[in-house]
């Protein structure tokens, strides 16, 4: 239980992380149960950072979330596609399960082009694409069991829902290469995974939600943002990624993704994310899901393509 107190507001954020079992590990970041306890009637505001797709089930008091275009939603089951911009949310005391879908998880369970759902939020029980998860929502919201019992119900649900997709090996190869902090060029990414640039663009759009160049830029920005927050926001100059040309380059990229300057972000309070990221780093070894590596799997090696210019 992490207790925070700022400006007279005392809050408790309790997060338990559950590692996906081996057979499901390539599809998920983590499963987590979070309890937020605030004084009666109080609400706090925070911003989710760019991330992979997520399913969130609120057993009580769902928050209100707003995406960049002004779309707002409050529902007991919210589904979000992969994002490249922050999402503002306002919440009071609540209890929830969060499930992070890696690109392979999106391909396996959602089975729709991720680029069509990027930077969006939906009522999962009302949208046709996410309605297949509604039975899990009903089970969790009606549960009176332990966290362990609920986690077992979650894993069994996903085991029975769908088999791995045909493109699994290729998706995992791209994902594993993408998180390399030394890889910053699309041509290098295509070379490493043995795909033509055209095929890489297609696979990334369908399963990752964005073109490969934007994905690599997002990785670089998230490495800097995570390091800054874990360093208690001491100095951007001490935490920005080594591959930015200079401070101005970083500021431009930060504004492109976050819609504000680094200094504006630093002045904002992050009552939920501060606690969540610190605990995730402590327990899971990674503060944000975009920096998580894909877990090991026994899937075959992806087939390598020959670029037309080499034929």
C-alpha positions as CSV (number, residue, x, y, z in Angstrom):
1,X,0.0,0.0,0.0
2,X,1.5,3.3,-1.1
3,X,0.3,6.3,0.9
4,X,0.7,9.8,-0.7
5,X,0.0,13.2,0.7
6,X,0.1,16.4,-1.2
7,X,-1.6,19.7,-0.4
8,X,-3.4,18.2,2.5
9,X,-4.9,15.3,0.4
10,X,-4.1,11.9,1.8
11,X,-4.6,9.0,-0.6
12,X,-3.7,5.3,-0.8
13,X,-2.9,3.5,-4.0
14,X,-2.6,-0.3,-3.6
15,X,-1.4,-2.2,-6.7
16,X,-0.8,-5.9,-7.0
17,X,0.8,-7.2,-10.2
18,X,0.3,-10.7,-11.5
19,X,2.6,-12.2,-14.0
20,X,0.9,-13.8,-17.0
21,X,1.4,-17.6,-17.1
22,X,4.0,-18.9,-19.6
23,X,1.4,-19.9,-22.2
24,X,-0.1,-16.4,-22.2
25,X,3.0,-14.3,-21.5
26,X,3.7,-13.2,-25.1
27,X,0.2,-11.6,-25.3
28,X,0.1,-9.4,-22.1
29,X,2.1,-6.8,-20.2
30,X,0.8,-7.5,-16.8
31,X,-2.5,-8.1,-15.0
32,X,-3.0,-5.9,-12.0
33,X,-5.5,-5.2,-9.3
34,X,-5.6,-1.6,-8.1
35,X,-7.4,-0.1,-5.1
36,X,-7.5,3.7,-4.8
37,X,-8.7,5.1,-1.4
38,X,-9.5,8.9,-1.2
39,X,-11.3,11.0,1.4
40,X,-15.0,10.9,1.0
41,X,-16.2,12.8,-2.0
42,X,-12.7,13.7,-3.2
43,X,-11.5,13.1,-6.8
44,X,-8.1,13.4,-8.4
45,X,-7.0,14.1,-12.0
46,X,-4.0,12.4,-13.8
47,X,-2.9,11.6,-17.3
48,X,-2.2,8.1,-18.8
49,X,0.9,8.1,-20.9
50,X,1.2,6.6,-24.4
51,X,0.8,2.9,-24.1
52,X,-0.3,-0.4,-25.7
53,X,-4.0,-1.4,-25.7
54,X,-5.7,-1.9,-22.4
55,X,-8.8,-3.5,-20.9
56,X,-9.9,-2.0,-17.6
57,X,-12.7,-3.4,-15.4
58,X,-14.0,-1.2,-12.6
59,X,-15.8,-3.1,-9.8
60,X,-17.0,0.2,-8.4
61,X,-17.0,3.9,-9.1
62,X,-15.5,4.0,-12.7
63,X,-13.5,7.2,-13.5
64,X,-14.2,9.6,-16.3
65,X,-11.6,9.5,-19.1
66,X,-11.0,11.9,-22.0
67,X,-8.9,11.4,-25.1
68,X,-7.3,14.1,-27.1
69,X,-10.2,14.8,-29.4
70,X,-12.5,15.5,-26.4
71,X,-14.2,12.1,-26.4
72,X,-15.1,11.4,-22.8
73,X,-16.3,8.1,-21.3
74,X,-17.2,6.6,-17.9
75,X,-18.0,2.9,-18.0
76,X,-17.3,-0.1,-15.8
77,X,-15.4,-1.7,-18.7
78,X,-13.2,0.6,-20.8
79,X,-11.2,-0.6,-23.8
80,X,-8.5,1.5,-25.3
81,X,-6.4,1.0,-28.4
82,X,-2.7,1.6,-28.6
83,X,-2.0,5.3,-27.9
84,X,0.5,8.0,-28.9
85,X,-1.0,10.7,-26.8
86,X,-1.9,11.1,-23.1
87,X,-5.4,10.3,-21.8
88,X,-6.8,12.5,-19.0
89,X,-8.8,10.8,-16.3
90,X,-10.6,11.9,-13.2
91,X,-11.3,9.4,-10.4
92,X,-12.4,9.0,-6.8
93,X,-12.0,5.9,-4.7
94,X,-12.3,2.8,-6.9
95,X,-11.4,-0.8,-7.3
96,X,-10.3,-2.2,-10.7
97,X,-8.5,-4.9,-12.7
98,X,-6.2,-3.7,-15.5
99,X,-5.1,-5.9,-18.4
100,X,-2.4,-4.7,-20.8
101,X,-2.5,-6.2,-24.3
102,X,0.8,-6.4,-26.1
103,X,0.7,-6.3,-30.0
104,X,0.5,-10.1,-30.1
105,X,-2.4,-10.0,-27.6
106,X,-4.2,-7.5,-29.8
107,X,-3.7,-9.7,-32.8
108,X,-4.9,-12.8,-30.9
109,X,-7.9,-11.5,-29.0
110,X,-9.2,-8.3,-30.8
111,X,-8.4,-9.4,-34.3
112,X,-9.1,-6.0,-35.9
113,X,-6.6,-3.5,-37.5
114,X,-5.0,-1.8,-34.5
115,X,-4.5,1.4,-36.5
116,X,-8.3,1.8,-36.7
117,X,-8.5,1.9,-32.9
118,X,-5.4,4.0,-32.1
119,X,-5.9,6.8,-29.5
120,X,-9.5,5.8,-28.8
121,X,-11.5,4.7,-25.8
122,X,-14.7,2.6,-25.9
123,X,-17.4,1.2,-23.6
124,X,-16.3,-2.4,-23.9
125,X,-19.7,-3.8,-23.2
126,X,-21.3,-1.7,-25.9
127,X,-18.8,-1.9,-28.8
128,X,-18.9,-4.9,-31.1
129,X,-15.1,-5.3,-31.2
130,X,-14.8,-5.7,-27.4
131,X,-18.1,-7.3,-26.6
132,X,-16.3,-10.7,-26.5
133,X,-14.7,-9.6,-23.2
134,X,-18.1,-8.6,-21.6
135,X,-18.5,-12.0,-19.9
136,X,-15.2,-11.4,-18.1
137,X,-16.4,-8.0,-17.0
138,X,-19.6,-9.4,-15.6
139,X,-17.7,-12.1,-13.7
140,X,-15.2,-9.7,-12.2
141,X,-17.8,-7.1,-11.3
142,X,-19.9,-9.7,-9.5
143,X,-17.0,-11.5,-7.8
144,X,-16.6,-11.7,-4.1
145,X,-13.5,-13.9,-4.2
146,X,-9.9,-13.2,-3.5
147,X,-7.5,-11.5,-5.9
148,X,-6.0,-14.9,-6.7
149,X,-9.3,-16.4,-7.5
150,X,-10.1,-13.5,-9.8
151,X,-6.7,-13.8,-11.5
152,X,-7.3,-17.5,-12.1
153,X,-10.7,-16.6,-13.7
154,X,-9.0,-14.1,-16.0
155,X,-6.3,-16.5,-17.2
156,X,-8.8,-19.3,-17.9
157,X,-11.0,-16.9,-19.8
158,X,-8.1,-15.9,-22.1
159,X,-6.9,-19.4,-22.6
160,X,-10.3,-20.4,-24.0
161,X,-11.0,-17.3,-26.0
162,X,-8.8,-17.6,-29.1
163,X,-5.7,-19.5,-30.5
164,X,-2.4,-17.6,-31.4
165,X,-2.6,-15.8,-34.7
166,X,-0.7,-17.0,-37.8
167,X,1.5,-13.9,-37.8
168,X,2.6,-14.5,-34.2
169,X,6.3,-15.1,-34.8
170,X,6.6,-12.0,-37.1
171,X,4.9,-9.8,-34.5
172,X,7.1,-10.9,-31.7
173,X,10.3,-10.4,-33.8
174,X,9.3,-6.8,-34.6
175,X,8.4,-6.1,-30.9
176,X,11.6,-7.5,-29.6
177,X,13.7,-5.5,-32.0
178,X,11.7,-2.3,-31.4
179,X,12.5,-2.1,-27.7
180,X,16.2,-2.1,-28.3
181,X,17.3,1.4,-27.1
182,X,20.1,1.5,-29.7
183,X,17.7,1.0,-32.6
184,X,16.3,4.2,-34.0
185,X,16.1,3.7,-37.7
186,X,13.3,2.0,-39.6
187,X,15.7,0.6,-42.1
188,X,17.7,-1.1,-39.3
189,X,14.5,-2.5,-37.8
190,X,13.4,-3.9,-41.2
191,X,16.9,-5.4,-41.7
192,X,16.9,-7.0,-38.2
193,X,13.5,-8.7,-38.6
194,X,14.1,-9.7,-42.2
195,X,11.2,-7.8,-43.7
196,X,10.8,-5.3,-46.5
197,X,9.9,-1.8,-45.4
198,X,6.5,-2.1,-47.1
199,X,5.7,-5.3,-45.2
200,X,7.0,-3.8,-42.0
201,X,4.7,-0.8,-42.4
202,X,1.7,-3.1,-43.0
203,X,2.4,-5.4,-40.0
204,X,3.0,-2.5,-37.7
205,X,-0.2,-0.7,-38.7
206,X,-2.3,-3.8,-38.3
207,X,-0.9,-5.1,-35.1
208,X,0.9,-2.2,-33.4
209,X,-1.4,0.6,-34.3
210,X,1.2,3.0,-35.8
211,X,3.9,3.2,-38.5
212,X,7.3,1.9,-37.5
213,X,8.9,5.4,-37.5
214,X,6.3,6.7,-35.0
215,X,6.7,3.6,-32.8
216,X,10.5,4.1,-32.6
217,X,10.0,7.8,-31.7
218,X,7.4,6.8,-29.1
219,X,9.9,4.3,-27.5
220,X,12.6,7.0,-27.3
221,X,10.2,9.5,-25.7
222,X,8.8,7.0,-23.2
223,X,12.3,6.0,-22.1
224,X,13.0,9.6,-21.3
225,X,9.6,10.2,-19.6
226,X,9.9,7.1,-17.5
227,X,13.4,7.9,-16.4
228,X,12.4,11.5,-15.5
229,X,9.4,10.3,-13.3
230,X,11.4,7.6,-11.5
231,X,14.1,10.2,-10.8
232,X,11.6,12.3,-8.9
233,X,11.5,14.7,-11.8
234,X,14.9,16.2,-10.9
235,X,16.1,17.3,-14.3
236,X,15.1,16.6,-17.9
237,X,18.7,17.1,-19.0
238,X,19.8,14.2,-16.9
239,X,17.1,11.8,-18.2
240,X,16.5,12.5,-21.9
241,X,17.4,9.7,-24.3
242,X,20.9,9.8,-25.7
243,X,19.6,9.7,-29.3
244,X,18.0,13.2,-29.1
245,X,20.2,15.7,-31.0
246,X,19.8,18.3,-28.3
247,X,17.3,19.7,-25.8
248,X,15.3,21.5,-28.5
249,X,14.8,18.2,-30.3
250,X,13.5,16.5,-27.2
251,X,11.1,19.4,-26.4
252,X,9.7,19.2,-29.9
253,X,9.2,15.5,-29.7
254,X,7.7,15.7,-26.2
255,X,5.2,18.3,-27.3
256,X,4.3,16.1,-30.4
257,X,3.4,13.2,-28.2
258,X,2.2,14.8,-25.0
259,X,0.5,17.9,-26.3
260,X,2.5,20.1,-23.8
261,X,6.1,21.1,-23.0
262,X,8.2,19.0,-20.6
263,X,8.1,21.9,-18.1
264,X,4.3,22.0,-18.2
265,X,4.2,18.3,-17.6
266,X,6.6,18.6,-14.7
267,X,4.4,21.2,-13.0
268,X,1.4,18.9,-13.1
269,X,0.6,16.6,-10.2
270,X,0.5,12.8,-11.0
271,X,-1.2,11.4,-7.9
272,X,-2.0,8.0,-9.4
273,X,0.8,7.5,-11.9
274,X,3.6,8.4,-9.5
275,X,2.5,5.6,-7.2
276,X,1.7,3.2,-10.0
277,X,5.0,3.6,-11.9
278,X,7.1,3.3,-8.8
279,X,5.4,0.1,-7.7
280,X,5.5,-1.3,-11.2
281,X,9.2,-0.6,-11.4
282,X,9.8,-2.2,-8.0
283,X,7.8,-5.3,-8.6
284,X,7.9,-5.8,-12.3
285,X,11.3,-4.2,-13.2
286,X,9.7,-1.9,-15.8
287,X,7.8,1.3,-15.0
288,X,5.7,1.5,-18.2
289,X,4.3,-1.2,-20.5
290,X,5.8,0.3,-23.7
291,X,9.2,-0.6,-22.3
292,X,8.2,-4.2,-21.5
293,X,9.9,-6.9,-23.7
294,X,7.8,-9.6,-25.2
295,X,7.9,-12.7,-23.1
296,X,9.5,-15.9,-24.3
297,X,7.6,-18.3,-26.5
298,X,8.1,-21.5,-28.4
299,X,6.8,-20.1,-31.7
300,X,8.8,-20.7,-34.8
301,X,11.2,-18.2,-36.3
302,X,9.5,-15.7,-38.7
303,X,10.1,-16.2,-42.4
304,X,12.6,-13.7,-43.7
305,X,11.7,-11.7,-46.8
306,X,13.9,-10.5,-49.6
307,X,13.7,-6.8,-50.3
308,X,12.9,-6.1,-54.0
309,X,16.0,-3.9,-54.4
310,X,18.1,-7.0,-53.5
311,X,16.4,-9.4,-55.8
